Amino acid sequence: MLIEFSVTNYRSIKERQTLSMVSSPAFKELESPNTFLSQQNEGTPPRLVRSAVLYGPNASGKSTLIQALQFVKKQVLTSQKESQAGDPIDTVPFKLTAESRAADSEFEITFVEQGVRYEYGFCCNRERFTEEWLFAYPLGRAQKWFHRVFDADAGKDIYKFSTSFLGGRKRQDWESQTRPNALFFSTAIQLNNEQLRPAFDWFKERLQVVTSRHGFHQHFTLQKCEKDEFRKRIVEFMNSADLSIADIKIKETLFSADSLPEGMPKSIRDDLMEKMKDATLIEPKFLHRDINTQEIVEFEEDEESDGTRALFAFAGPWLDVLENQRVLVVDELDTSLHPLLVHHLVRQLHYDREGNTAQLIFTTHDTTLLSQKFLRRDQIWFMEKDKQSATQLYPLSDFSPRDTEAVERGYLNGRYGGIPFLKELDFYGVR
């Protein structure tokens, strides 16, 4: 489960911005469905919100925050095994001041896995990681497992390990094998560090990030449909959106040139033919019932609406999130889904079975979610740019709204910021 995420000097974000999933004890509304105990072993576990929604005008930085999370995950999982010495790190600082252009980007994330709280972070520029740290709280007190700092004068990284960080002489091997453009965390995992495995698996398995650039692809749902039990759940899920689907059948076909679009350049066509040789393609067939006879009627995928196909692509990941208690972060959740369906998804998350710690973080422009009958005041966040064109992230709770306040109306009237400032345009010389 995610506790908080902070980012500094990354794209449109200049100063440190923090998204917290810790619920406010001052708010008592919807405590049971919308919050849960973090289940960490140490101290007094904080209550966390199950979902958080981010509002803001276009270009306010909503996608940047999601991209920052995706960047951290990618670096943890792949910086050692997929990069080569000298490869640039794919980070971009805030570019509108000379100071920030020359400064490092910083990322820090706090999460709980298997009852242990972790605080992990790093600083980096295009050439190297300049600092990296990991705190763990397995026994109630902070243990600084490792801390890595680049010493510019010495031209090398300086490492400090606590006695609670296991490995003995292996730590020297992990240290020596860590390239400037790779994380120690990622390197140690590649070299079979088992102590770090639970924290690594949180990034690999728990944290699921979907950016607006990629969206959801139906491949995952198709794979899940191969199991009868999961396919039935997907059908039930889609019918909850009133789609009247009797069943879903998976069609398998061998790849052929006929499946490629006409007009494709020959070089690309030949390359695909070579790569896809003997490959099996799978696609869904949606089964409906004849209105009069109730007989089964097959619909090809392209005969279904875009909304049905979008929901099918989303169904597998969503049910997987609930089943395996993952953290799902989605940019522009409402792009391909009807607002009422988004309402249904959030409500399903809130009222899912007892003990589920799944979380959802998403950006949207749908203001109908801004109801205190639906979301707590500490679940709503806004983003906007200041006079320096730098992103600011802040919660609704900063405005101390009353529990009866009409939040949607207040937001649209500009009470909380995070809305576009629209200048009057003169079209065709006529106002």
ROGU-841887 format. One line per 4 residues: number of its first residue (from 1); their letters; for each residue x, y, z of C-alpha. Coordinates in Angstrom, 3 decimals, decimal comma. Last residue first. Layout:
NUM) A) X:Y:Z ~ ...
***
This chain:
431) RVGY) -16,733:39,519:-29,980 ~ -16,243:39,670:-33,748 ~ -12,889:39,916:-35,542 ~ -13,272:36,405:-36,985
427) FDLE) -12,917:34,953:-33,489 ~ -11,909:37,325:-30,679 ~ -11,039:35,162:-27,710 ~ -11,932:35,980:-24,106
423) KLFP) -9,261:34,627:-21,808 ~ -9,950:31,448:-19,881 ~ -8,120:30,768:-16,643 ~ -8,290:26,998:-16,306
419) IGGY) -9,270:25,511:-12,946 ~ -7,059:24,280:-10,101 ~ -8,090:27,033:-7,706 ~ -10,048:26,115:-4,597
415) RGNL) -12,810:28,771:-4,694 ~ -12,748:28,987:-8,497 ~ -16,493:28,894:-9,090 ~ -16,193:25,414:-10,616
411) YGRE) -14,462:24,216:-7,454 ~ -17,040:25,731:-5,114 ~ -19,895:24,230:-7,118 ~ -18,289:20,787:-6,992
407) VAET) -17,478:21,122:-3,282 ~ -20,973:21,981:-2,080 ~ -20,011:22,292:1,608 ~ -21,862:20,125:4,125
403) DRPS) -18,744:18,757:5,838 ~ -17,380:22,293:5,940 ~ -14,270:23,002:3,887 ~ -10,999:23,669:5,715
399) FDSL) -9,326:25,127:2,593 ~ -6,156:23,039:2,969 ~ -8,457:19,974:3,142 ~ -8,989:20,223:-0,622
395) PYLQ) -5,447:18,955:-1,019 ~ -2,487:20,716:-2,682 ~ -0,167:20,193:-5,633 ~ 1,617:23,183:-7,222
391) TASQ) 3,210:22,900:-10,654 ~ 5,687:25,567:-11,752 ~ 4,756:28,134:-14,385 ~ 6,677:30,771:-12,387
387) KDKE) 3,405:32,563:-11,572 ~ 2,039:29,323:-10,090 ~ 0,724:26,321:-12,000 ~ -2,251:24,287:-10,872
383) MFWI) -3,032:20,966:-9,248 ~ -5,885:19,994:-6,968 ~ -6,440:17,069:-4,620 ~ -9,537:15,308:-3,275
379) QDRR) -9,263:12,281:-0,986 ~ -8,811:14,291:2,223 ~ -12,297:15,847:1,911 ~ -13,860:12,411:1,794
375) LFKQ) -15,421:11,162:-1,426 ~ -18,928:9,982:-2,336 ~ -21,396:11,771:-0,090 ~ -18,860:14,559:0,084
371) SLLT) -19,428:15,085:-3,608 ~ -16,779:16,123:-6,093 ~ -17,138:13,070:-8,326 ~ -19,447:15,083:-10,597
367) TDHT) -16,427:17,238:-11,462 ~ -15,204:14,906:-14,195 ~ -11,893:16,416:-15,338 ~ -9,894:13,409:-14,150
363) TFIL) -6,625:12,218:-12,666 ~ -6,352:8,928:-10,836 ~ -5,104:7,205:-7,709 ~ -6,689:3,873:-6,762
359) QATN) -5,797:1,724:-3,759 ~ -6,177:-1,964:-2,885 ~ -5,936:-2,740:0,844 ~ -8,706:-5,353:1,032
355) GERD) -9,363:-6,407:4,618 ~ -13,138:-6,377:4,382 ~ -14,550:-6,997:0,916 ~ -14,967:-4,104:-1,517
351) YHLQ) -17,079:-1,097:-0,571 ~ -14,593:1,618:-1,368 ~ -13,223:-0,083:-4,479 ~ -16,698:-0,766:-5,840
347) RVLH) -17,648:2,865:-5,193 ~ -14,613:4,004:-7,180 ~ -15,507:1,695:-10,061 ~ -19,182:2,678:-10,084
343) HVLL) -18,384:6,395:-10,135 ~ -16,034:5,771:-13,064 ~ -18,902:3,957:-14,773 ~ -21,147:6,944:-14,206
339) PHLS) -18,519:9,196:-15,791 ~ -18,384:7,017:-18,947 ~ -15,011:5,408:-19,588 ~ -12,499:6,124:-22,335
335) TDLE) -11,023:9,403:-21,112 ~ -12,480:9,117:-17,584 ~ -9,389:7,548:-16,064 ~ -7,217:10,427:-17,264
331) DVVL) -3,906:9,195:-15,831 ~ -4,253:6,013:-13,845 ~ -2,410:4,838:-10,728 ~ -3,417:1,400:-9,458
327) VRQN) -1,992:0,250:-6,118 ~ -2,444:-3,515:-5,802 ~ -4,545:-5,606:-3,452 ~ -4,289:-8,854:-5,420
323) ELVD) -7,996:-9,415:-6,097 ~ -8,934:-5,754:-6,302 ~ -6,072:-4,864:-8,636 ~ -6,644:-7,981:-10,742
319) LWPG) -10,290:-7,031:-11,133 ~ -9,188:-3,637:-12,462 ~ -6,467:-4,994:-14,720 ~ -8,863:-7,464:-16,350
315) AFAF) -11,822:-5,110:-16,721 ~ -9,959:-2,182:-18,306 ~ -9,534:-3,758:-21,748 ~ -13,154:-4,952:-21,649
311) LART) -14,311:-1,471:-20,628 ~ -12,504:0,078:-23,574 ~ -13,975:-2,522:-25,943 ~ -17,486:-1,855:-24,686
307) GDSE) -17,000:1,920:-24,934 ~ -15,607:1,697:-28,462 ~ -18,801:-0,084:-29,437 ~ -18,846:-3,723:-30,493
303) EDEE) -18,892:-4,860:-34,104 ~ -15,094:-4,506:-34,350 ~ -14,677:-7,280:-31,758 ~ -16,887:-9,665:-33,708
299) FEVI) -20,308:-10,280:-32,238 ~ -21,631:-13,806:-31,792 ~ -25,344:-14,448:-31,252 ~ -26,501:-16,996:-28,659
295) EQTN) -30,174:-17,980:-28,831 ~ -32,567:-16,156:-26,515 ~ -35,309:-16,689:-29,116 ~ -36,852:-13,208:-29,172
291) IDRH) -34,112:-10,757:-28,191 ~ -31,334:-13,005:-29,508 ~ -28,730:-13,332:-26,787 ~ -25,238:-11,788:-26,864
287) LFKP) -21,761:-13,297:-27,090 ~ -18,700:-11,078:-27,391 ~ -15,846:-12,565:-29,366 ~ -12,433:-11,673:-28,009
283) EILT) -9,124:-11,803:-29,887 ~ -6,077:-14,025:-29,724 ~ -3,238:-14,144:-32,220 ~ -0,914:-17,133:-32,428
279) ADKM) 2,598:-16,577:-33,788 ~ 4,015:-18,958:-36,436 ~ 6,040:-16,080:-37,954 ~ 5,352:-12,862:-36,055
275) KEML) 8,942:-11,584:-36,092 ~ 9,578:-12,487:-39,744 ~ 6,250:-11,148:-40,983 ~ 6,770:-8,028:-38,926
271) DDRI) 10,136:-7,369:-40,569 ~ 8,707:-8,038:-44,041 ~ 5,878:-5,552:-43,479 ~ 8,251:-2,919:-42,119
267) SKPM) 10,480:-3,234:-45,176 ~ 7,477:-3,381:-47,531 ~ 5,949:-0,148:-46,276 ~ 2,346:-0,669:-45,062
263) GEPL) -0,181:0,344:-47,737 ~ -2,797:-2,167:-46,680 ~ -3,012:-3,002:-43,010 ~ -1,585:-6,299:-41,741
259) SDAS) -3,998:-9,103:-40,806 ~ -3,853:-10,572:-44,307 ~ -0,133:-11,211:-43,857 ~ -0,977:-14,040:-41,509
255) FLTE) -0,786:-14,736:-37,796 ~ -2,388:-17,984:-36,701 ~ -5,814:-17,618:-35,144 ~ -7,212:-18,011:-31,613
251) KIKI) -10,709:-16,837:-30,713 ~ -11,586:-16,281:-27,047 ~ -15,271:-16,445:-26,206 ~ -17,022:-13,982:-23,933
247) DAIS) -20,418:-14,588:-22,375 ~ -24,016:-13,392:-22,219 ~ -23,182:-9,700:-22,552 ~ -26,005:-7,347:-21,594
243) LDAS) -23,864:-4,157:-21,462 ~ -25,561:-2,694:-18,367 ~ -22,356:-1,473:-16,683 ~ -22,728:-4,250:-14,105
239) NMFE) -22,808:-6,438:-17,196 ~ -19,129:-5,685:-17,735 ~ -18,215:-6,838:-14,230 ~ -20,295:-10,000:-14,496
235) VIRK) -18,617:-10,845:-17,812 ~ -15,200:-10,195:-16,266 ~ -16,073:-12,367:-13,268 ~ -17,156:-15,174:-15,577
231) RFED) -13,852:-14,904:-17,433 ~ -11,970:-15,134:-14,117 ~ -13,611:-18,436:-13,247 ~ -13,232:-19,855:-16,757
227) KECK) -9,494:-19,159:-16,986 ~ -8,467:-18,172:-20,525 ~ -10,241:-14,875:-19,885 ~ -7,246:-13,654:-17,843
223) QLTF) -5,063:-13,737:-20,948 ~ -7,616:-11,715:-22,864 ~ -7,802:-9,197:-20,021 ~ -4,029:-8,666:-20,172
219) HQHF) -4,065:-8,306:-23,964 ~ -6,890:-5,745:-23,951 ~ -4,553:-2,784:-23,709 ~ -5,142:-0,003:-21,224
215) GHRS) -3,755:3,490:-21,688 ~ -0,364:4,049:-23,276 ~ 0,216:7,778:-23,518 ~ -2,323:8,636:-20,804
211) TVVQ) -0,128:6,825:-18,301 ~ -1,074:3,616:-16,521 ~ 0,908:2,832:-13,372 ~ 0,630:-0,445:-11,438
207) LREK) 2,430:-0,603:-8,084 ~ 1,865:-3,921:-6,336 ~ 3,807:-6,377:-8,500 ~ 7,138:-4,901:-9,584
203) FWDF) 7,365:-1,915:-7,250 ~ 6,164:-3,955:-4,284 ~ 8,326:-6,836:-5,473 ~ 11,412:-4,678:-4,946
199) APRL) 10,418:-3,972:-1,337 ~ 9,822:-7,687:-0,690 ~ 13,113:-8,642:-2,471 ~ 15,435:-6,282:-0,603
195) QENN) 16,455:-8,924:1,938 ~ 16,850:-11,468:-0,852 ~ 19,838:-9,833:-2,560 ~ 20,345:-12,016:-5,615
191) LQIA) 22,830:-10,027:-7,730 ~ 20,045:-8,574:-9,883 ~ 18,393:-7,410:-6,659 ~ 21,598:-5,704:-5,535
187) TSFF) 21,819:-3,878:-8,858 ~ 18,253:-2,531:-8,763 ~ 18,641:-1,165:-5,232 ~ 22,097:0,203:-6,054
183) LANP) 20,423:2,170:-8,824 ~ 22,076:2,431:-12,222 ~ 23,555:5,369:-14,167 ~ 26,755:5,548:-12,061
179) RTQS) 27,152:1,753:-12,380 ~ 26,575:-0,522:-9,403 ~ 28,809:-3,604:-9,643 ~ 31,278:-2,328:-7,034
175) EWDQ) 28,529:-1,715:-4,470 ~ 26,815:-5,066:-4,971 ~ 30,203:-6,787:-4,675 ~ 31,083:-4,842:-1,530
171) RKRG) 27,704:-5,741:-0,034 ~ 28,479:-9,395:-0,717 ~ 31,149:-9,182:1,999 ~ 28,457:-9,254:4,682
167) GLFS) 25,008:-9,498:3,107 ~ 22,519:-8,196:5,612 ~ 21,427:-4,624:6,226 ~ 20,711:-4,508:9,972
163) TSFK) 24,323:-3,554:10,660 ~ 23,685:-0,347:8,758 ~ 25,356:0,360:5,434 ~ 27,074:3,542:4,275
159) YIDK) 28,221:3,982:0,688 ~ 30,320:6,730:-0,899 ~ 30,034:6,990:-4,673 ~ 33,062:8,135:-6,650
155) GADA) 34,837:11,136:-8,159 ~ 36,643:11,969:-4,919 ~ 35,763:15,649:-5,198 ~ 32,299:14,896:-6,605
151) DFVR) 31,413:12,538:-3,753 ~ 28,263:10,734:-4,923 ~ 26,124:9,638:-1,984 ~ 24,716:6,173:-1,267
147) HFWK) 22,787:5,339:1,902 ~ 21,875:1,812:2,895 ~ 19,724:-0,135:5,336 ~ 18,919:2,901:7,474
143) QARG) 16,841:1,111:10,116 ~ 14,020:3,153:11,622 ~ 12,443:1,760:14,777 ~ 9,324:-0,367:15,147
139) LPYA) 10,847:-3,725:14,347 ~ 10,615:-3,961:10,551 ~ 10,874:-0,224:9,894 ~ 13,005:0,108:6,756
135) FLWE) 14,922:3,109:5,441 ~ 16,400:3,120:1,934 ~ 18,651:5,739:0,378 ~ 20,059:6,928:-2,938
131) ETFR) 22,130:9,944:-3,914 ~ 23,870:11,232:-7,043 ~ 22,407:8,890:-9,626 ~ 24,215:9,597:-12,866
127) ERNC) 24,526:11,413:-16,178 ~ 21,057:12,843:-16,874 ~ 20,587:13,941:-13,269 ~ 19,664:11,952:-10,211
123) CFGY) 18,417:11,942:-6,656 ~ 17,018:8,852:-4,933 ~ 14,345:7,664:-2,551 ~ 12,998:4,821:-0,463
119) EYRV) 11,055:4,887:2,795 ~ 9,821:1,409:3,675 ~ 7,153:0,266:6,139 ~ 7,028:-3,452:6,889
115) GQEV) 3,745:-5,383:7,272 ~ 4,289:-7,510:4,198 ~ 4,767:-4,380:2,076 ~ 4,115:-0,830:3,222
111) FTIE) 4,969:2,292:1,243 ~ 6,870:5,570:1,358 ~ 8,210:7,108:-1,854 ~ 10,908:9,672:-2,510
107) FESD) 12,025:11,275:-5,775 ~ 14,597:13,997:-6,419 ~ 15,697:15,662:-9,654 ~ 19,176:17,121:-9,605
103) AARS) 20,011:20,800:-10,077 ~ 21,571:22,607:-13,052 ~ 18,279:23,219:-14,846 ~ 16,742:24,148:-11,475
99) EATL) 19,209:26,978:-10,889 ~ 19,050:28,281:-14,467 ~ 15,294:28,698:-14,129 ~ 12,527:27,642:-16,538
95) KFPV) 13,780:24,122:-17,200 ~ 12,338:22,023:-14,376 ~ 14,471:18,912:-14,605 ~ 14,074:16,100:-17,156
91) TDIP) 14,975:12,496:-16,351 ~ 15,647:9,655:-18,753 ~ 19,056:8,662:-17,443 ~ 21,686:8,844:-20,171
87) DGAQ) 23,544:5,685:-21,233 ~ 27,230:5,846:-20,294 ~ 27,501:2,268:-19,105 ~ 24,607:0,272:-20,473
83) SEKQ) 20,960:0,257:-19,434 ~ 18,450:-2,598:-19,364 ~ 19,673:-4,741:-16,466 ~ 20,741:-2,163:-13,908
79) STLV) 18,190:0,616:-14,417 ~ 15,361:-1,876:-15,066 ~ 13,040:-2,472:-12,114 ~ 13,960:0,392:-9,778
75) QKKV) 14,408:2,850:-12,648 ~ 11,085:1,901:-14,215 ~ 9,183:2,245:-10,944 ~ 10,656:5,665:-10,252
71) FQLA) 9,840:6,864:-13,787 ~ 6,266:5,578:-13,555 ~ 5,760:7,565:-10,363 ~ 7,189:10,659:-12,040
67) QILT) 4,994:10,085:-15,089 ~ 1,915:10,144:-12,853 ~ 3,024:13,450:-11,324 ~ 3,764:14,852:-14,777
63) SKGS) 0,333:13,798:-16,037 ~ -1,309:16,034:-13,449 ~ 1,119:18,899:-14,095 ~ -1,176:21,855:-14,829
59) ANPG) -0,926:21,373:-18,607 ~ -4,720:21,009:-18,934 ~ -6,594:22,344:-15,932 ~ -6,532:20,614:-12,559
55) YLVA) -8,089:17,835:-10,584 ~ -6,484:14,841:-8,837 ~ -8,474:12,014:-7,261 ~ -7,326:9,868:-4,352
51) SRVL) -8,542:6,416:-3,420 ~ -8,474:3,918:-0,577 ~ -7,509:6,495:2,021 ~ -4,978:5,455:4,633
47) RPPT) -5,365:5,123:8,382 ~ -2,055:5,257:10,195 ~ -0,627:2,173:11,911 ~ 0,404:2,950:15,498
43) GENQ) 3,984:1,830:15,919 ~ 5,486:-0,984:13,904 ~ 3,949:-3,933:12,079 ~ 2,288:-2,028:9,268
39) QSLF) -1,347:-2,878:8,575 ~ -2,115:0,470:6,899 ~ -5,525:0,727:8,558 ~ -8,352:1,411:6,099
35) TNPS) -10,212:4,353:4,598 ~ -13,135:4,995:2,205 ~ -15,717:2,437:3,369 ~ -15,351:2,809:7,152
31) ELEK) -14,311:6,449:7,434 ~ -17,069:7,793:5,185 ~ -17,184:11,075:7,160 ~ -15,009:11,473:10,247
27) FAPS) -12,621:14,145:9,047 ~ -10,239:15,606:11,618 ~ -8,273:12,345:11,757 ~ -7,021:13,162:8,233
23) SVMS) -6,360:10,147:6,038 ~ -2,821:9,331:4,952 ~ -2,646:8,868:1,168 ~ -0,245:11,766:0,760
19) LTQR) 0,798:13,337:-2,544 ~ 3,859:15,501:-1,999 ~ 5,354:18,298:-4,103 ~ 8,951:19,462:-3,630
15) EKIS) 9,663:22,639:-5,569 ~ 10,037:22,709:-9,357 ~ 7,428:20,371:-10,876 ~ 6,829:21,053:-14,588
11) RYNT) 9,437:18,469:-15,657 ~ 11,002:17,076:-12,475 ~ 12,564:19,327:-9,870 ~ 11,209:17,644:-6,728
7) VSFE) 8,928:14,628:-6,268 ~ 7,171:13,179:-3,241 ~ 5,014:10,070:-2,838 ~ 3,008:9,037:0,203
3) ILM) 1,560:6,059:2,060 ~ 1,152:3,531:-0,752 ~ 0,000:0,000:0,000
***
